């Protein structure tokens, strides 16, 4: 396979400067660096996927396996992928049963010691893979989490996801609203994946959280105090649009109900969820229907808290409007 270097891979179609367009990570080959397998899944991401691809290849990581699973794009995405095909270990474009199925398909082809997936609208920062590899090379490491950054297509930074727990455990991750991290900054061993995977294909938004919780039951997490990836916030995102955020939070709470059981859900988790969902509902045009949709999906105790938070929000808004009139 050709080298993962700037002077070896094709030039980008745009004239953008900076990472990952005209810069690369400087990496020294070493026998001690583990093989890293990365899966990128895509569907009609012609304006975004090239940045994701280049952010992987220009890590200049010497022991890389790169897999791309496309769901049958029709917008020019395949032309971009084809340009980088000599540097891609495995590629297929065919209809799938959703994003979880596509990720599972890609990871089933992975042969690396360290695995992860990178959605086609996210990208890595320079040196990410080397930082991950050095952590795994310390031995007895199965799950590594770095920091992440939320950013839009113009480069505007919204916030950094800085996990508060240096040692993640099952209970802290159940309180996901407080202790979340971004998926592309999480890497895991082949052993951990074989033990806890594959992704639940009935989940469309929170399949990663489900996997992270299973990891926490079986393995110790290690953290890296570096920003490894950019999580792109944009209108077409599966998880950052208003409607998508609401759906993902509904699914997250269904997942937590399953993990906790229908009775013993700790109150702090439910209050965090209720608060966040109330904020999201307030951003929707049809708030009443949004809450009604949740009725049929969520635990009854959680619904009671949602209604409580919803009514409290309405009262605050009414009071604010009254003061302003």
N, C-alpha and C positions, 0 to 999 in steps of 0.2 A: 504494500500500500504506500502511496506517495507520502512525503513528509507533511506534517501539520505546521507549515510555516508560511509566512506572508508572501514570500516570493515564489511559493509553489502553488498555492490555491488560486482559483480564478479571481479577478477583480470584481467588485460589486458593481451592479448596474447604476447605482446612484453615485453622487459626488461627495458623499458625507465624509467627514474627517473624524479622527479619534477612534476610540474602541467601539466595535471591533472591525472598523473599516480599513484603517491603515496602520494598525498597531497589533502587536502580538505579545504574548507572555514569553519571557525568557526562561526556559526550563532545561536543566541538565539531565541527560539520560542517566538512569540508575537502575540497577538490577533489583533494588529494594522497593521500588515503587510498584504498588499493586495495580493490576489491570482494572480499569474503570470502564463499565458499560453504561452508556447513557442512551435512553430511548426518547425520541421526540415524536409526539403524535400531532397530526395536523389535519385540518379540513378547511380548504379555501382561506388560506392565510397569506395570500400573495404579497401583501404589503408589510408583513411582519416576519415571516419565517426565515428570511435570509440573515437577519440579525441574530436570530437564535442559533442558526447553523454556524455562522462565523464565530460566535462567542464560544462555541464548543471547540471547533477546529483550531482557532487561534490561541487556545490555552497552550498549544504546542506541547501537549502532554504526550510523552513517548509510548505509553502503554494504554492506548484508548481504543475502545470498541464503540462505534457510533451506529445506532439503529434508528431508522425513521419509518414510522407506520402512518401512512396517509389513508384517510377514509374515502378516497375517491374524489379528490378536488377537481374542479372544472374552471378555475379562475386564473390559471397561470402558475399556481403553486408548484405543479409538477415540473415545469420548465426550470424553475429555480433549483429544485432538488436535483434534477438531472445534471445540472452544471457542476454540482459537488459530488456526484456519484462515485468517482474514484476514491474519495476519502470516507465513504460511507460503507460500513461493514455489511449491512443488510438493509434493504429497502423494499417495500411493497405498497401498492396503492389499490385498495379494494374496499367495498362497503364493510362496515363493522356494526356491532350492536351497541355502539356508544363508546364514550371515552374510556371507561373502565375496561371494556373489552379490548380496545386498541392498546392500552398500556400493558394489559396482561399478555397480549399477543407479542408485543415487543420484548417484554422481560422474559418470556419463555425462550427467546432466541439468545439471550444474554449469556456470555460465558465468563464474564469478569468476576473478580473477587469482591468488587464494590459496585453497587448498582444504584441507579436512580432514574427518574424521568424528568424531562424538561418540556413543558408545553411550548408550542410554537410561537406564542406571543410573549414569552418570558426570555430572559437571557442571563448568562453568567458574567461576572466581572473578572478582570484579569487576575490570574493566580489562584482562582477558586479551586481548581482540581488539584493543584500542587498542595495547597493548604489541607485539603481533605485527605490526600494520599499520605502526607506526613503524619496526620493524626491516626489513620488506620495502621500505618507502619509501626506505631508504638506497641502493637500487639493487643490481643484480647479486646478488640473493638468491633462493635457490630452496628451501632447507629450513631451517626455524627450529625449535629445540627449547627449551622452557622447563622449569622444574622441575615436579614433580607431587607430590601427597600421597595416601598410602593412608589411608583413613578408613572406619569402619563407619557403619551407619545411625544410631547414637546420637550420632555426632560424635566418637567416640574416635579419636585419631590413632595410627596404627601406626608410620609412618615417612614421611620425605620422600625422594623420588627426586631426588637431586641429581647429575646427570651429572658424572663426574669429568673428562671431556675437554671442553675448551672448543672444540676443533676436532676434530670427529668425522671418522674416516676408516674405510675398509673393514676394516682389521685390528682397530682398536679395537672396532668393532661386532660383529665375529665373536666377540670375548670378551664376549658379551652379558651373562653373569652378573655381570660386574664393571662394565660400562659401559652398563647398560640405562637407558632412560627410559620414561615412561608415554606411551602412544599419544595420548591426548587433548591432550597438551602439544606435539604435533608438527604443524606446518603446512607446506605445500609449495606450490610454484607450479604453475599449470596446465601450464606447459612440462615440469616435472619429472614430473608425473603422466602426461602424454601420452607421455613418453619411457620411463618405467619401469613404468607401470601396464599393465593393471589388476591387481587382486589375484589371486593363484593360488587358484582356487575349489576346488582339491583340499586346501587347508589350512583347518583350522577354528579353530586357535588362534594360529598364528605367521605368519599372512599379513602382519601388519604388519611383523614383523622382516624377512621376505623383501623387502618393499618398501623398508624402510629401508636394507638392505644394497645393493640396486640403486641407491638414491639416492646412497649413499656412493661407488659406482663412478663416478658421473657428475657429481656436484655437491658443492660445499663446504657444510657445515653451519654455521649460525650459532646461537649460544645466547643465551638471555635469562635473566638472573639473578633471575627472579621465579617464584613458584608460580602457574601458570596454571590448573591443573585439579585436581579431586578424583577419584581412582580409587576407586570404592566397593567395599569388601570385604564380601560378604554371602553367605549360603548359596546363593542362587539364581544367583550369578554364574557365567558361563561359564568364568571363568579364576581365581577365587580360592578355590573350594572345594577340599578335599583331593584328591578324585578328578580334578577338572578341572585342578588344578595338575600332577598326575602326567601326565595325558594331554598337557597343553601342553608339558611338558618332554620327553616322548617325541617329540612332533612337532618341537620345537625342534632336537633332536639329529639327527633325520632330515634336517631342513633343513640343518644344518651339515655333515652328511655329503655332501649334494648339493653344497654350496658348495665344500667342500674337496676332494671326491673321496674315494674309499674307502680311500686309502692315506695320503695326506699330511695327516692331521689333527694340528695341533700339540698336543703333549701337555698344555700348560697348559689348553687349551680342554676337552679330554677330562676332565682331572682336575676342573675346575670343574663340569662337567656331572655327572660321576659322584658327586661329593660332594653336590650338590643333590638328585639323584634318590634317592640313598640316604636322605637326610633325609625326603623325601616318602614313600618306601616304608615307612619306619619308622612313619609315621603311619597307614598303611592297615592294616585288620584282616587282610587276607589278603596278606601280604608276598610269600610264595613265588609265588603266582599273578601278582602284579604284575611280578615279575622275569621270569617265564616269558613274559608278554605282550610284554615288551620284547625278548626273545630273537629273535622273528621279525621285529622291526622295525628294529633298530639294527645299526650296523656291528660286526663281530666284535671289533675292538680295544676299542671302547667297552664292549661287554658284558664283556670280560675285566676292565676297570677297575671296572665296576659290581660284578662279583662280588667283586673284591678289597676294595672299599670296604664292601660288604655284610657280608662275613666279618669285617672289622676292626670294624665297628659291633657285630656280634653278640658278638665277643670282649670288647669294652669293656663291653657291657651285662652279660655273664656275670660279668666281674670285679667290676663294681659291685654286682651282686646277691650275689656271694659275700662281699664285704666287709661288706655290710649285714646278712647273716644271722648 
